[in-house]
Amino acid sequence: MIPAAVRRELEDRLGDRIRFDVPMSRYTSLRVGGPADAMATPSDRGDLAELLRVCARHGLSHTVLGSGFNTLVLDGGLDGVVIRLSKWRRLEERPGGRVRAEAGCSHSQVTRFCLQRGFTGLEFGAGIPGTVGGWVRMNAGIGSRELRHVVADVEVMSPTGRQRRRIPARDLHFRYRSLRGLAPGSIVLSTLLAVDQSDPEQVKRRVDQLLSQRQATQPLDVPSCGSVFKNPPGDHAGRLIEAAGLKGHRAGGAEISSVHANFIANLDGARAADVLDLIRHAQCVVAAKSGIWLEPEVHVMGRNP
Ligand SMILES: Cc1cc2nc3c(=O)[nH]c(=O)nc-3n(C[C@H](O)[C@H](O)[C@H](O)COP(=O)(O)OP(=O)(O)OC[C@H]3O[C@@H](n4cnc5c(N)ncnc54)[C@H](O)[C@@H]3O)c2cc1C
């Protein structure tokens, strides 16, 4: 709960860019999750810094959210302020084969931008839904190709809004589906991507090929968060879950997808608790059968009711 005086201060400073008691099921691709105390959509860097300063002054926590394609918010909702940079969608060509993309740019916007110019390097991202901020934080990728291979720098704001800096790629610590080393609560504002010039037709063919592979192998017509677990070294989480006989296993309205075992689908008004049940069940059964403990890729946040 945000105290009434702090609520008023936030309203005075942000106007209609802040709302209260916002259901997170509308902002996550799994379509589950209780309300956030507040949700802010700052218009620019100054606005964001001011918001962070107010949060720091009053001890309010904040959480950044992209498009919520890799996030499971629990049914009790989220404390503090959820920050969305959904209006930050500037995408600019820079000299020397570089593209600067703001954190709120969507995957389809970036793919289209590169396609139109025949830029190659980012095709692997075709069909990985989300925002540039989420891509950076997750080091999104497929197979051996990940965002870190194209990042030249990342522009970050400190959790209190007092500092803003560009961190060159050599000082970033990307790992499989994560970026380590940023202070908790830091906010990715933009990234500089290194691309090469290529034949636009060739880039388009590769993008189309990746998109149709996804159509054929993933349950894209139901709410999900993509791969729930990270692949353990030398194996695939989906293969282990399928081998454990869990494809199609249900809890409430959620199901371990019968199309792709590393997906959990919200088939019928699932709650976050149903999804969490399936996550725990899959971890325990797979561990019992194979000795491997699956690590979630999805970020679980919020409070239990
Ligand atoms: C159908 C489907 C297929 C998918 N396929 C793939 C795939 O092939 N490869 C893959 O890697 N992923 C895949 N995903 C997962 C997802 O698309 C990626 O993880 C993507 O990067 C999430 O972006 P987002 O903006 O939705 O992040 P969110 O879910 O909103 O956030 C993810 C994390 O990043 C943090 N974050 C978001 N924005 C910022 C910011 N500006 N600053 C700091 N932190 C931030 C959040 O706090 C959270 O911890 C898939 C998901 C779906 C639904």
The ligand as a MOL file (V3000), in Angstrom:
LIG
                    3D

  0  0  0     0  0            999 V3000
M  V30 BEGIN CTAB
M  V30 COUNTS 53 58 0 0 0
M  V30 BEGIN ATOM
M  V30 1 C 5.9250 -17.3100 -27.3330 0
M  V30 2 C 7.2150 -16.8800 -26.6970 0
M  V30 3 C 8.4370 -17.2580 -27.2510 0
M  V30 4 C 9.6550 -16.8700 -26.6640 0
M  V30 5 N 10.8340 -17.2480 -27.2470 0
M  V30 6 C 12.0010 -16.8520 -26.7010 0
M  V30 7 C 13.2670 -17.2280 -27.3140 0
M  V30 8 O 13.3210 -17.9000 -28.3360 0
M  V30 9 N 14.4050 -16.7830 -26.7180 0
M  V30 10 C 14.3970 -16.0340 -25.5840 0
M  V30 11 O 15.4670 -15.6430 -25.1070 0
M  V30 12 N 13.2190 -15.6650 -24.9930 0
M  V30 13 C 12.0380 -16.0600 -25.5120 0
M  V30 14 N 10.8570 -15.7030 -24.9160 0
M  V30 15 C 10.8760 -14.9350 -23.6550 0
M  V30 16 C 10.8010 -13.4060 -23.8520 0
M  V30 17 O 10.3220 -13.1020 -25.1230 0
M  V30 18 C 12.1740 -12.7580 -23.6450 0
M  V30 19 O 12.7030 -13.0660 -22.3720 0
M  V30 20 C 12.1120 -11.2320 -23.7870 0
M  V30 21 O 13.4130 -10.7260 -23.7000 0
M  V30 22 C 11.2390 -10.6010 -22.7100 0
M  V30 23 O 11.1030 -9.2170 -22.9680 0
M  V30 24 P 10.0290 -8.3630 -22.1670 0
M  V30 25 O 10.1860 -6.9440 -22.5400 0
M  V30 26 O 8.6790 -8.9350 -22.3320 0
M  V30 27 O 10.5680 -8.5920 -20.6740 0
M  V30 28 P 9.7220 -8.6400 -19.3210 0
M  V30 29 O 9.0860 -9.9840 -19.1770 0
M  V30 30 O 8.8480 -7.4590 -19.2080 0
M  V30 31 O 10.8940 -8.5160 -18.2550 0
M  V30 32 C 11.8500 -9.5630 -18.1310 0
M  V30 33 C 12.8800 -9.1330 -17.0810 0
M  V30 34 O 13.5870 -8.0050 -17.5800 0
M  V30 35 C 13.4720 -6.8910 -16.6870 0
M  V30 36 N 13.3810 -5.6840 -17.5190 0
M  V30 37 C 12.5160 -5.4300 -18.5410 0
M  V30 38 N 12.7600 -4.2140 -19.0660 0
M  V30 39 C 13.8070 -3.6910 -18.3500 0
M  V30 40 C 14.5250 -2.4670 -18.4110 0
M  V30 41 N 14.2290 -1.5030 -19.3020 0
M  V30 42 N 15.5260 -2.2730 -17.5270 0
M  V30 43 C 15.8530 -3.2240 -16.6070 0
M  V30 44 N 15.2220 -4.4040 -16.5080 0
M  V30 45 C 14.2080 -4.6410 -17.3770 0
M  V30 46 C 12.1960 -7.1500 -15.8940 0
M  V30 47 O 12.2550 -6.5270 -14.6270 0
M  V30 48 C 12.2220 -8.6680 -15.7630 0
M  V30 49 O 13.0600 -9.0500 -14.7060 0
M  V30 50 C 9.6290 -16.0850 -25.4850 0
M  V30 51 C 8.3980 -15.7000 -24.9200 0
M  V30 52 C 7.2000 -16.0820 -25.5120 0
M  V30 53 C 5.8910 -15.6490 -24.8980 0
M  V30 END ATOM
M  V30 BEGIN BOND
M  V30 1 1 1 2
M  V30 2 1 2 3
M  V30 3 2 2 52
M  V30 4 2 3 4
M  V30 5 1 4 5
M  V30 6 1 4 50
M  V30 7 2 5 6
M  V30 8 1 6 7
M  V30 9 1 6 13
M  V30 10 2 7 8
M  V30 11 1 7 9
M  V30 12 1 9 10
M  V30 13 2 10 11
M  V30 14 1 10 12
M  V30 15 2 12 13
M  V30 16 1 13 14
M  V30 17 1 14 15
M  V30 18 1 14 50
M  V30 19 1 15 16
M  V30 20 1 16 17
M  V30 21 1 16 18
M  V30 22 1 18 19
M  V30 23 1 18 20
M  V30 24 1 20 21
M  V30 25 1 20 22
M  V30 26 1 22 23
M  V30 27 1 23 24
M  V30 28 2 24 25
M  V30 29 1 24 26
M  V30 30 1 24 27
M  V30 31 1 27 28
M  V30 32 2 28 29
M  V30 33 1 28 30
M  V30 34 1 28 31
M  V30 35 1 31 32
M  V30 36 1 32 33
M  V30 37 1 33 34
M  V30 38 1 33 48
M  V30 39 1 34 35
M  V30 40 1 35 36
M  V30 41 1 35 46
M  V30 42 1 36 37
M  V30 43 1 36 45
M  V30 44 2 37 38
M  V30 45 1 38 39
M  V30 46 1 39 40
M  V30 47 2 39 45
M  V30 48 1 40 41
M  V30 49 2 40 42
M  V30 50 1 42 43
M  V30 51 2 43 44
M  V30 52 1 44 45
M  V30 53 1 46 47
M  V30 54 1 46 48
M  V30 55 1 48 49
M  V30 56 2 50 51
M  V30 57 1 51 52
M  V30 58 1 52 53
M  V30 END BOND
M  V30 END CTAB
M  END
